[in-house]
Amino acid sequence: MSQLTNIGRHRHSGIEYLIQVQSFATDFAYIDKKDYKQLRQDNKVEMNIEELRRFEENNNIPPLAPNIKEQINKLFEQ
């Protein structure tokens, strides 16, 4: 299991946030260094929040908990 906690304040709105992510390893796969570097290059994509939401929907990524989603929406309000 891995856990990451990020606490901060949005630069423009001043809203404080806490993001906590927990991940659990369910399957392992090993690749060599060359394949790893190629995967990293292939996956370098800059997306805005709307593109990320479309990607989430198109790839059947489970939705975030409502309270976390609300906090993220506050960060991107202008």
C-alpha positions, 0 to 999 in steps of 0.5 A: 500500500502507498499513501500520499497526502498533499495539503496546500492553498490554491494560488488564485482563490486562496481555498485550502485543500487536502488531497489524500491518495491511497493505492494498493498493488494488485498485480505486478508486471516487469519491463526492461529499462528501454520499454520503461523510457518509451512508455514515459515518453508516450504518456507525457501529455498535458491536459486541462481539467476538462480534458482530464474529465473526458479522459476519465469518462472515456476510459471508465475510471471510477468517479471520485468521492463527492467531497473530494470532487467538490474540493477539486471543483473549487480549485478550478473555479474562477 
